[in-house]
Amino acid sequence: MKKAVESPNLYNCTVTLLQKLDPGLDVKSVWTLNRSEVAEILETTFSETENAVKRTEIRDFLSECLFTLQNPYEMVWWQKLVWTAIFASMLVVATGGNTIVMWIVLGK
């Protein structure tokens, strides 16, 4: 089952690809197009490229750009471990402090 490409991702990848192929190209108008017109631009760009190596580079770029495998906001394991340790220590201190306050208030 193929997953759908989100519109902002499609537009960003298209603009990045067009700027990569022709740095002087004005790509502001891409944002005014609909999805089918953007897909047509990508298809035209791919089919007009006669160099097989360049065509492979375009295909690889689009694959990596449109279908990223890793969540960019997910932390690596050691960062998760550090944040978990910090949160656990904050939880212990807060629980201990509240317990002491309750002991003092209820003890009198």
C-alpha positions in Angstrom: 0.0 0.0 0.0 1.4 3.3 -1.0 1.2 6.2 1.4 -0.1 9.6 0.3 2.3 12.5 -0.1 1.3 15.5 2.0 0.8 18.7 -0.1 3.4 20.9 1.7 6.0 18.2 1.3 5.2 17.8 -2.4 5.5 21.6 -3.0 8.7 21.9 -1.0 10.3 19.0 -2.7 9.3 20.3 -6.1 10.6 23.8 -5.4 13.9 22.4 -4.0 14.3 20.1 -7.1 13.6 22.9 -9.6 16.1 25.2 -7.8 18.6 22.5 -7.7 18.3 21.9 -11.5 18.2 25.7 -12.4 19.3 28.0 -9.5 18.2 31.1 -11.4 14.6 29.8 -11.9 11.8 31.8 -10.2 9.8 29.1 -8.4 7.3 31.3 -6.5 4.5 30.3 -8.9 4.7 26.7 -7.9 2.7 27.4 -4.7 -0.3 28.7 -6.8 -0.6 25.4 -8.7 -2.8 22.4 -7.7 -1.4 18.9 -7.0 -2.0 17.6 -10.5 -0.1 20.5 -12.1 2.8 20.0 -9.7 2.8 16.3 -10.6 2.8 17.3 -14.3 5.8 19.6 -13.7 7.7 16.8 -12.0 6.8 14.3 -14.8 7.9 16.8 -17.5 11.1 17.6 -15.7 11.9 13.9 -15.3 11.0 13.0 -18.9 12.9 15.9 -20.5 16.1 14.9 -18.7 18.0 12.9 -21.2 21.0 12.0 -19.1 20.3 8.6 -17.3 22.6 9.5 -14.4 20.8 12.9 -13.9 17.4 11.1 -14.1 18.6 8.6 -11.4 19.7 11.6 -9.2 16.3 13.2 -9.7 14.4 10.0 -8.8 16.6 9.4 -5.7 16.2 13.0 -4.6 12.4 12.8 -4.9 12.3 9.4 -3.1 14.3 10.7 -0.2 12.4 14.1 -0.1 8.9 12.8 -0.5 9.1 9.6 1.5 11.3 10.3 4.5 11.8 7.2 6.6 12.7 8.8 9.9 10.7 11.3 11.9 12.8 14.5 12.1 11.4 15.3 15.6 12.2 11.9 17.2 15.2 12.0 19.6 17.9 9.4 19.5 18.0 6.9 22.4 20.6 8.7 24.5 18.7 12.0 24.3 15.5 10.2 25.5 17.5 8.7 28.3 18.9 12.0 29.5 15.4 13.7 29.4 13.9 10.7 31.2 16.5 10.9 33.9 15.9 14.7 34.3 12.2 14.2 34.5 12.5 11.4 36.9 14.7 13.5 39.2 12.2 16.4 39.0 9.4 14.0 39.9 11.3 12.6 42.9 12.1 16.1 44.2 8.6 17.3 43.7 7.0 14.3 45.4 9.5 14.5 48.3 8.9 18.2 48.8 5.1 17.8 48.8 5.4 14.9 51.2 7.5 17.0 53.6 4.9 19.9 53.4 2.0 17.5 54.1 3.9 16.0 57.0 4.6 19.4 58.5 1.0 20.7 58.0 -0.7 17.5 59.2 1.8 16.8 62.0 0.9 19.9 64.0 
